[in-house]
């Protein structure tokens, strides 16, 4: 039995409360509310439960609406509505309201933080972009409200927040609990605040005009042409590499866009965190594809995969053999204890309730150990577990190569395939591909077979292919 103080301690949503009770009942657990007399085991009790849960949801929604109305009223009065103060300000309760039930609060300028806010606005107004500003303020040692290095997204938020010209903005995002960052309110509450501005109105309006002029002009492209994003790692900080582009002007006056894989930390937070360590997309892609072709056809590498997979299976078999010995011993001990419980009950040493309780616990433990032993015996009985065929691994890798170079599948699918077989690619300080980690799993086998028309690999049924490699698979690292 599960007991709570009231129904609303289980959930304040009717739908969730009903689902929770259904799950409890399916598992043989009844529910009671301490001060509310009803039983969920009867039709009348279930109806009463649902009505009480509905009342709880109504109370929740009423409270939420009242709180929102109070927050909106505070915002319209120019007060800060609570929570974490924006960068450049501290939040404090107004003098004379420290002990009041309805406290009034406002923002007070934090001069140390306000300094970086003014720097951000002045730098942007001078024509510098987000990345250049991030580089500068991070190098100068400025940090965010939580002590972290600044990122591009934070700058956008700071540059478009009217709080810095003495305004209070509220209700920017509606239905936060359901839609999170979606559903932006086109008409949020923006009122004159009772706090001092950090930025003057002329500078703020100039910055807003410049931002509007740049809107709708994306400078990055993401698609299947860049399959190594994420799995290519920065040689200095280990962050995933992302796409970065530059525009070169040719001798004839035309422009050419060139793309690189660059450190994601550098891209977002600038040179104060890491360097670009960029490598041309075409160069990196060519090296990886070329090396994978070698892997697919290299007999020694295929043999290494086979040996490692068999080594892993042999370890599983040894663990299973040791497990069987332990399971056999444990079963013998539990059977002996079970017999003693029966003898104690027959000799009236324990009551029937104690007997049933002990017997149930022992039976449960015995059943668990028997199942573990059966699984270990099944593992040992599977002949195909003892050695993975060389031809099987070779054909998996060859089929992978055929699918990867096929014109029948999209660039997005090829990117997905690369991410399935490659767990990590590293580059050295010379910006050359250094190592590739190949990861063969049962999921990869399934993907390759699906893209290959469902053809069996080496005549082996699909479920046996999964048994060969398992979910964890086999991983090997190759130096380039």
C-alpha positions in Angstrom: 0.0 0.0 0.0 1.1 3.5 -0.9 -0.1 6.3 1.5 0.3 10.0 0.9 -0.9 13.0 2.9 -3.3 14.1 0.1 -4.0 13.3 -3.5 -2.2 16.4 -4.7 1.0 15.0 -3.2 0.9 12.3 -5.9 0.2 14.8 -8.7 -1.7 18.0 -9.3 -2.7 16.8 -12.8 -5.7 14.6 -13.2 -4.3 12.6 -16.1 -1.0 11.9 -14.3 -2.7 10.9 -11.1 -4.9 8.4 -12.9 -1.9 6.9 -14.7 0.1 6.6 -11.5 -2.8 4.7 -9.8 -3.2 2.4 -12.8 0.6 1.6 -12.6 0.3 0.9 -8.9 -2.7 -1.4 -9.3 -1.0 -3.4 -12.1 1.8 -4.1 -9.7 -0.5 -5.1 -6.9 -0.2 -1.9 -4.9 -3.2 -0.1 -3.4 -3.3 3.6 -2.7 -4.8 5.6 0.2 -4.9 9.3 0.9 -4.5 9.8 4.7 -7.3 12.4 5.4 -9.5 11.7 2.4 -11.8 8.6 2.8 -12.0 6.6 -0.4 -10.8 3.4 -2.0 -9.6 3.1 -5.5 -10.6 -0.6 -5.6 -14.3 0.2 -5.9 -16.1 2.1 -8.8 -17.5 4.7 -6.3 -14.0 5.1 -4.8 -12.4 5.6 -8.2 -15.0 8.3 -9.1 -14.4 10.1 -5.8 -10.6 9.9 -6.4 -10.9 11.3 -9.9 -13.1 14.2 -8.6 -10.6 15.0 -5.9 -7.7 14.9 -8.3 -9.7 17.2 -10.7 -10.1 19.6 -7.8 -6.3 19.4 -7.2 -5.6 20.3 -10.8 -8.1 23.2 -10.7 -6.3 24.6 -7.5 -3.0 24.2 -9.2 -4.1 26.1 -12.3 -5.7 28.8 -10.2 -2.6 29.3 -8.1 -0.4 29.4 -11.3 -2.8 32.0 -12.8 -2.7 34.1 -9.7 1.1 34.0 -9.5 1.3 35.0 -13.2 -1.1 37.9 -12.6 1.0 39.0 -9.6 4.2 38.8 -11.7 2.6 40.8 -14.5 1.4 43.4 -12.0 4.9 43.8 -10.5 6.3 44.2 -14.0 3.8 46.9 -14.9 4.8 48.7 -11.7 8.4 48.6 -12.8 9.5 46.1 -10.1 11.8 43.2 -10.7 9.6 40.0 -10.6 12.2 37.9 -8.9 14.6 35.1 -9.9 18.2 35.6 -11.1 19.0 39.1 -11.9 20.4 39.8 -15.4 24.2 40.4 -15.9 25.0 43.9 -14.7 22.5 44.0 -11.9 21.8 42.5 -8.4 18.4 41.9 -7.1 17.3 43.2 -3.7 14.2 43.9 -1.6 13.3 47.6 -1.4 13.9 49.4 1.9 11.0 49.1 4.2 9.6 45.9 2.7 12.1 43.4 4.3 9.5 42.0 6.6 6.4 42.6 4.5 4.2 39.8 3.2 4.2 41.3 -0.3 7.8 42.4 -0.8 8.8 45.0 -3.4 12.0 44.3 -5.2 14.2 46.2 -7.7 17.4 45.8 -9.6 20.6 47.6 -8.4 23.6 48.1 -10.7 26.6 45.8 -10.1 29.4 48.1 -11.4 31.8 45.2 -12.1 29.3 43.4 -14.2 27.9 46.6 -15.8 31.4 47.3 -17.2 31.3 44.2 -19.5 27.7 45.0 -20.6 28.8 48.5 -21.7 31.8 47.0 -23.4 29.6 44.6 -25.4 27.2 47.3 -26.5 30.0 49.7 -27.5 32.0 47.0 -29.4 28.9 45.9 -31.3 27.9 49.5 -32.2 31.5 50.0 -33.5 30.8 47.3 -36.1 32.4 44.3 -34.5 30.6 40.9 -34.8 29.6 38.5 -32.0 32.7 36.4 -32.4 35.1 39.3 -32.2 33.4 40.6 -29.1 33.4 37.2 -27.4 37.2 36.9 -28.1 37.9 40.3 -26.6 35.9 40.1 -23.4 37.0 36.5 -22.7 40.7 37.5 -23.2 40.2 40.4 -20.8 39.0 38.0 -18.1 35.3 39.0 -18.1 33.0 36.2 -17.0 29.2 35.6 -17.0 26.9 35.7 -14.0 27.9 32.2 -13.2 31.6 32.6 -13.7 31.8 31.0 -17.1 33.4 32.3 -20.4 31.0 34.1 -22.6 29.4 32.5 -25.7 27.8 34.0 -28.8 24.3 33.1 -27.7 24.7 35.1 -24.4 25.8 38.2 -26.4 22.6 38.1 -28.5 20.5 37.9 -25.3 22.4 40.8 -23.7 22.2 43.0 -26.8 18.4 42.6 -27.2 17.4 42.9 -23.5 15.6 46.2 -22.8 16.4 45.9 -19.0 19.7 47.7 -19.8 17.8 50.9 -20.7 15.7 50.9 -17.5 12.8 48.7 -18.8 11.2 45.6 -17.3 10.2 42.9 -19.7 8.0 40.0 -18.7 6.0 37.1 -20.3 8.4 36.7 -23.2 7.7 33.0 -23.4 4.3 31.6 -22.8 3.3 28.1 -21.5 6.9 27.5 -20.4 6.1 24.3 -18.6 4.7 22.7 -21.8 6.6 24.3 -24.6 9.9 25.3 -23.0 11.8 27.7 -25.3 9.1 27.7 -28.0 6.1 29.9 -28.4 7.7 33.3 -28.1 5.2 36.0 -27.2 5.2 38.7 -29.9 3.8 41.3 -27.4 5.5 40.8 -24.0 5.0 43.3 -21.2 7.6 46.0 -21.4 7.3 48.9 -18.9 9.5 51.6 -17.4 11.4 50.1 -14.5 12.3 51.6 -11.2 15.9 50.6 -11.7 18.8 52.7 -13.2 19.7 52.0 -16.8 23.2 50.9 -17.7 23.0 51.8 -21.5 21.7 55.1 -22.8 18.7 54.9 -25.2 20.6 56.2 -28.3 23.2 53.4 -28.1 20.5 50.8 -27.5 18.4 51.8 -30.5 21.5 52.0 -32.7 22.4 48.4 -31.7 18.8 47.2 -32.3 18.9 48.8 -35.8 22.2 47.1 -36.7 20.9 43.7 -35.4 17.8 44.0 -37.6 19.9 44.8 -40.7 21.8 41.5 -40.2 18.7 39.3 -39.6 17.9 36.8 -42.3 21.5 36.5 -43.5 22.8 33.2 -42.2 26.5 32.6 -42.6 26.6 28.9 -41.9 25.5 25.8 -43.8 24.9 22.4 -42.2 24.0 19.3 -44.2 25.4 15.9 -45.2 28.4 17.5 -46.9 30.1 17.7 -43.5 29.8 14.2 -42.1 32.7 14.4 -39.6 31.2 17.1 -37.4 31.1 15.8 -33.9 33.3 12.7 -34.3 36.3 14.8 -35.3 38.0 16.0 -32.1 40.1 19.1 -31.4 43.7 18.1 -30.7 44.0 20.6 -27.8 40.7 20.6 -25.8 39.0 17.5 -27.1 35.8 19.4 -28.1 33.9 18.2 -31.2 34.8 20.0 -34.4 32.1 22.1 -36.2 31.8 23.9 -39.5 33.5 27.2 -40.0 33.7 29.1 -43.3 35.7 31.9 -44.9 35.2 33.8 -48.1 38.2 34.3 -50.5 38.3 36.7 -53.4 39.8 35.2 -56.5 42.0 37.1 -59.1 39.0 37.5 -61.4 37.1 39.3 -58.7 34.7 36.4 -57.9 34.3 35.1 -54.4 34.8 31.5 -53.2 33.4 30.1 -50.0 35.8 27.7 -48.2 34.7 25.5 -45.3 36.7 24.0 -42.5 36.2 21.7 -39.5 37.1 23.9 -36.5 37.1 23.5 -32.7 33.6 23.9 -31.4 34.8 25.5 -28.2 36.8 28.1 -30.2 33.8 28.7 -32.5 31.5 29.4 -29.6 33.8 31.0 -27.0 36.8 32.3 -28.8 40.6 32.1 -28.5 40.5 32.6 -24.7 39.2 29.0 -24.5 41.0 27.3 -27.4 42.4 27.8 -31.0 40.6 27.1 -34.2 42.8 24.1 -35.1 40.9 24.1 -38.4 41.3 21.5 -41.2 39.7 21.8 -44.6 36.5 19.8 -45.1 37.6 18.3 -48.4 41.0 17.3 -47.0 39.6 15.7 -43.8 36.8 13.9 -45.7 39.2 12.5 -48.4 41.6 11.2 -45.8 38.9 9.5 -43.7 37.2 7.9 -46.7 40.6 6.7 -48.1 41.6 5.2 -44.8 38.3 3.5 -44.4 38.7 1.9 -47.8 42.0 0.5 -46.6 40.4 -0.8 -43.5 37.6 -2.6 -45.5 40.1 -4.4 -47.6 43.1 -4.9 -45.2 43.2 -8.6 -44.2 45.4 -7.9 -41.2 42.9 -5.3 -39.8 40.0 -7.6 -40.4 41.9 -10.3 -38.5 42.4 -7.9 -35.6 38.7 -7.2 -35.5 38.0 -11.0 -35.5 40.6 -11.7 -32.8 39.3 -8.9 -30.6 35.7 -9.9 -30.9 36.6 -13.6 -30.1 38.7 -12.4 -27.2 35.6 -10.5 -25.8 33.4 -13.6 -26.3 36.0 -15.8 -24.6 36.0 -13.5 -21.6 32.2 -13.8 -21.5 32.4 -17.5 -21.6 34.9 -17.6 -18.7 32.7 -15.3 -16.7 29.7 -17.6 -17.4 31.7 -20.7 -16.4 32.7 -19.1 -13.0 29.1 -17.9 -12.6 27.7 -21.5 -13.0 29.9 -22.7 -10.2 28.7 -19.9 -7.9 25.1 -20.3 -8.9 25.2 -24.1 -8.2 26.7 -23.4 -4.7 24.1 -20.7 -4.0 21.2 -22.9 -5.0 22.4 -25.7 -2.7 22.6 -23.3 0.2 19.1 -21.9 -0.5 17.6 -25.3 -0.9 19.0 -26.3 2.5 17.6 -23.1 4.1 14.2 -23.8 2.5 14.1 -27.3 4.0 14.8 -25.9 7.4 11.9 -23.5 7.1 9.6 -26.4 6.3 10.9 -28.3 9.3 10.5 -25.3 11.6 6.9 -24.9 10.5 6.2 -28.6 10.9 7.6 -28.5 14.5 5.5 -25.4 15.3 8.6 -23.3 15.8 7.2 -20.6 13.4 3.7 -19.5 12.6 2.0 -20.0 9.3 2.4 -16.3 8.5 6.2 -16.4 9.2 6.4 -19.6 7.1 4.7 -18.1 4.1 6.8 -15.0 4.3 10.1 -16.8 4.5 9.1 -19.4 1.9 8.1 -16.6 -0.5 11.4 -14.7 -0.1 13.4 -17.9 -0.6 11.4 -18.9 -3.6 12.0 -15.5 -5.2 15.7 -15.8 -4.6 15.9 -19.3 -5.9 14.0 -18.3 -9.1 16.4 -15.4 -9.7 19.5 -17.6 -9.4 18.0 -20.4 -11.5 17.4 -17.9 -14.3 20.9 -16.5 -14.1 22.3 -20.1 -14.2 20.1 -21.0 -17.2 21.3 -17.9 -19.1 25.0 -18.8 -18.4 24.4 -22.4 -19.5 22.7 -21.1 -22.7 25.7 -19.0 -23.4 28.1 -21.9 -23.1 25.8 -24.1 -25.2 25.9 -21.7 -28.2 28.6 -23.0 -30.5 28.7 -19.8 -32.6 29.6 -17.9 -29.4 33.0 -19.7 -29.3 34.4 -18.3 -32.5 33.3 -15.5 -34.8 33.8 -16.4 -38.5 36.5 -14.4 -40.3 34.3 -14.3 -43.5 31.4 -12.8 -41.4 33.5 -9.8 -40.3 35.1 -9.3 -43.7 31.7 -9.2 -45.4 30.3 -6.8 -42.9 33.1 -4.4 -43.6 32.9 -4.9 -47.4 29.2 -4.3 -47.4 29.8 -1.2 -45.3 32.1 0.2 -47.9 29.7 -0.5 -50.7 26.8 1.2 -48.9 29.1 4.2 -48.1 30.0 4.7 -51.7 26.6 4.0 -53.1 24.7 6.7 -55.0 21.4 5.2 -53.9 21.4 6.6 -50.3 21.4 10.2 -49.3 24.2 12.3 -47.8 22.4 12.4 -44.5 22.3 8.5 -44.4 26.0 8.3 -45.2 26.7 10.7 -42.4 24.6 8.6 -40.1 26.5 5.5 -41.2 29.9 7.2 -40.6 28.8 8.2 -37.1 27.8 4.6 -36.4 31.1 3.0 -37.4 33.5 5.8 -36.3 33.4 6.7 -32.6 36.2 9.3 -32.8 38.8 10.9 -35.2 41.7 12.9 -33.9 44.0 15.3 -35.6 47.5 16.3 -34.6 49.1 19.7 -34.1 50.1 19.8 -37.8 46.4 19.7 -38.6 46.6 16.2 -40.1 44.3 13.3 -39.4 46.0 11.3 -36.7 43.9 8.3 -35.6 40.5 6.8 -36.4 38.5 4.7 -33.9 36.3 2.2 -35.7 33.4 0.7 -33.8 31.6 -2.4 -35.1 28.2 -3.2 -33.4 25.1 -5.2 -34.1 23.3 -2.0 -34.9 25.8 -1.3 -37.6 25.1 -4.8 -39.1 21.4 -4.1 -39.1 21.8 -0.7 -40.7 24.1 -2.1 -43.5 21.7 -5.0 -44.2 18.7 -2.6 -44.4 20.5 -0.4 -46.9 21.7 -3.4 -48.8 18.2 -4.7 -49.4 18.1 -7.0 -46.3 20.7 -9.3 -47.8 22.2 -11.8 -45.3 25.8 -11.5 -44.5 27.8 -14.7 -45.2 24.4 -16.6 -45.1 24.3 -15.9 -41.4 20.8 -15.1 -40.0 20.4 -11.5 -38.7 19.8 -12.5 -35.1 23.1 -14.5 -35.0 24.9 -11.4 -36.4 23.7 -9.5 -33.3 25.1 -12.3 -31.1 28.5 -12.1 -32.7 29.0 -8.4 -32.0 26.5 -7.6 -29.3 25.4 -4.2 -28.4 28.8 -3.1 -27.0 30.5 -4.2 -30.3 34.2 -4.2 -31.0 36.3 -1.0 -31.1 39.8 -0.7 -32.7 42.0 2.4 -33.1 44.0 2.9 -36.2 46.9 5.3 -36.6 47.1 7.1 -39.9 
